Amino acid sequence: MKPETLGFFEKVYEVARLIPYGKVTSYGAIAKYLGAAKSARIVGYAMNNSGDKDVPAHRVVNRKGLLTGKHHFDGTNLMQQLLENEGVEVVENQIQNFAAVFWDPAKEL
């Protein structure tokens, strides 16, 4: 990976670590906050590679509240279980009351 990509990944991890317990954000919201609005997919790549970095990647979902990154977690429903343990309701890979649990770093930081 290019050094600038690794630097961007670290910035993504810094933001993801700030997501409050029981809240979620989107790949796009992180990308926009970092000044790279069109880089939501790169944020997704960062989340996919965050396994050993103490990053709450389960709190990052797509813009519609879907658990699109769930296949990167060990176990069948680990991402959903982690969210439900924090009080986030998930039905068929879709976060319920998405607006109520959504955390926007641009408005919160």
C-alpha positions as CSV (number, residue, x, y, z in Angstrom):
1,M,0.0,0.0,0.0
2,K,1.1,3.5,-0.7
3,P,2.2,5.6,2.3
4,E,-0.5,8.2,1.6
5,T,-3.1,5.5,1.8
6,L,-1.8,4.2,5.1
7,G,-1.9,7.8,6.4
8,F,-5.5,8.1,5.3
9,F,-6.4,4.8,7.0
10,E,-4.9,6.1,10.3
11,K,-7.0,9.2,10.1
12,V,-10.1,7.0,9.5
13,Y,-9.2,4.9,12.5
14,E,-8.8,8.1,14.7
15,V,-12.4,9.2,13.7
16,A,-13.8,5.7,14.1
17,R,-12.4,5.5,17.6
18,L,-14.5,8.5,18.6
19,I,-17.9,7.1,17.6
20,P,-19.8,6.9,20.9
21,Y,-21.0,3.6,22.3
22,G,-24.5,2.9,20.9
23,K,-24.1,5.1,17.9
24,V,-23.1,4.5,14.3
25,T,-21.8,6.5,11.4
26,S,-21.3,5.9,7.7
27,Y,-18.3,5.4,5.5
28,G,-19.3,8.6,3.6
29,A,-19.7,10.7,6.8
30,I,-16.1,9.8,7.8
31,A,-14.8,10.5,4.3
32,K,-16.6,13.9,4.2
33,Y,-15.3,14.8,7.6
34,L,-11.7,14.0,6.5
35,G,-12.2,16.3,3.4
36,A,-12.3,13.4,1.0
37,A,-16.1,13.2,0.3
38,K,-15.7,10.9,-2.6
39,S,-13.6,8.4,-0.7
40,A,-16.3,6.4,1.1
41,R,-15.1,3.2,-0.5
42,I,-11.5,3.9,0.8
43,V,-13.0,4.3,4.3
44,G,-14.6,0.9,3.8
45,Y,-11.2,-0.6,2.8
46,A,-9.7,0.9,6.0
47,M,-12.5,-0.7,8.1
48,N,-11.8,-4.0,6.4
49,N,-8.1,-3.7,7.5
50,S,-8.8,-2.5,11.0
51,G,-9.0,-5.9,12.7
52,D,-5.9,-5.6,14.9
53,K,-6.1,-1.9,15.5
54,D,-8.6,-1.5,18.3
55,V,-11.1,0.2,16.0
56,P,-14.9,-0.2,16.6
57,A,-15.5,-1.0,12.9
58,H,-18.9,-2.5,13.7
59,R,-20.1,1.1,14.2
60,V,-19.4,2.0,10.6
61,V,-22.2,1.2,8.1
62,N,-23.3,2.3,4.7
63,R,-25.3,5.5,4.1
64,K,-28.6,3.6,4.4
65,G,-27.8,1.9,7.7
66,L,-27.0,-1.5,6.1
67,L,-24.3,-3.8,7.6
68,T,-22.4,-4.0,4.4
69,G,-19.1,-4.8,6.1
70,K,-20.4,-7.7,8.1
71,H,-18.6,-10.4,6.1
72,H,-15.3,-9.0,7.4
73,F,-16.1,-10.0,11.0
74,D,-15.5,-13.4,12.5
75,G,-18.7,-15.4,12.9
76,T,-22.0,-15.2,11.0
77,N,-23.6,-12.3,12.9
78,L,-20.8,-10.8,14.9
79,M,-21.2,-7.2,13.6
80,Q,-24.9,-7.3,14.4
81,Q,-24.3,-8.9,17.8
82,L,-21.8,-6.1,18.7
83,L,-24.3,-3.4,17.7
84,E,-27.2,-5.1,19.5
85,N,-25.0,-5.4,22.7
86,E,-24.8,-1.5,22.5
87,G,-28.5,-1.2,22.2
88,V,-28.7,-0.7,18.4
89,E,-31.6,-2.6,16.9
90,V,-30.8,-4.5,13.7
91,V,-33.4,-6.3,11.5
92,E,-32.3,-8.2,8.4
93,N,-28.9,-6.3,8.3
94,Q,-30.7,-3.0,8.5
95,I,-30.2,-0.6,11.5
96,Q,-33.6,0.4,12.8
97,N,-34.2,4.1,13.8
98,F,-31.0,4.9,11.8
99,A,-31.4,8.7,12.2
100,A,-31.7,8.4,16.0
101,V,-28.4,6.4,16.4
102,F,-26.5,8.2,13.6
103,W,-23.4,10.1,14.7
104,D,-22.0,12.7,12.2
105,P,-18.4,13.5,13.0
106,A,-18.8,16.8,11.1
107,K,-21.4,18.0,13.6
108,E,-20.0,16.3,16.7
109,L,-16.3,17.0,16.5
